[in-house]
């Protein structure tokens, strides 16, 4: 008997990279988990909103996994506040499609609170007992606590919506034990409803590449030490701390001035400056204030297929986040054999502590970060992926663990 799961990912399309949209952790997570579940026999329908009139509304990724683009609001990228306002339309179109295709699901899996709101409404409208599984990916309360900006994109409805979803969901999936503690402590979620399953990594794509070949591919100087950061340009990522740490590193070690370069993948300064985000403008201004124009390079977001070259070209990946529910880029870098420096507030930090390539520092500490970067540069080692990552953190292993949670809530 076939098993079918509805993946709801309203604001981030699983096909983001191939459709020219902004790539984020949720895009990759939903896409890779869905592919792995499909390989294990699940039929997966991933629902996301239409963001243009160019790409197909229904895309079959393989024989059991398809992505369905649902109209809601204008067919353009929208702020989360505008997406929230258009959710009733999204839900209406989605329910109509389910009815017209006579679909039924064994599990509904919502990703992020916006998608959870849709999933909960679908289940309530149909008066069915289909299990609801929620992965928040990030939590509004935690982002609010660590926010380094006076304003925030999050609507005021976010935290109440998360509390409601915790009450109605059958299972909450967190990517780390820290995330589990946040849910149980700050949101009063019963621990028996929470399962901890980390994201996976595609170990066929993310693998060590010869560093010189990788440097040639991305256009890096063959003799430069590349310090890499990858992610959305967002205050919570702590890229400003990285720039300050770089200044400290060069001040202490002037011999590195022409030999170290920081590459930040995720911020495109080649476009019109009027289109830069507020945070990108702040980082560029800080770069000028610190007199680092030649030692910092902002790189536009890259396709998944390109990222292994960046990781392999790098001497170290730095993730100086103030809050990170997990940190998938760190796992990708480790799979490429690249050392990682991450803050102790990231979900992946317990995994990194067990790996020789992992280095943990406190958050918002440029002094410690500068010292750790110097330590990594002084102790190079051969690029190789740890056995633990290859065997237990590949997407097929993660899908197997997720299937156990789906089956557990389905049997209640």
Secondary structure, DSSP 8 states (H G I E B T S, - for coil): --EEEEEE-SSS-TTTTTTT----HHHHHHHHHHHHHHHTTEEEEEEEE---SSS-SEEESSSSEEEEEE--SSSS---HHHHHHHHHHHHHHHHHHHHHTT---SEEEEEHHHHHHHHHHHHHHHT---EEEEE-SS-HHHHHHH--SSS-SS-THHHHHHHHHHHH-SEEEESSHHHHHHHHHHS---GGGEEE----B-TTTS----HHHHHHHHT--TT-EEEEEES---GGG-HHHHHHHHHHHHHH-GGGTTTEEEEEET---SS-GGGS-HHHHHHHHHHHHTT-TTTEEEE----HHHHHHHHHH-SEEEE--S-BSS-HHHHHHHHTT-EEEEETTBTTHHHHHTSTTEEEE-TT-HHHHHHHHHHHHHS-------HHHHHHSBHHHHHHHHHHHHHHHHT-
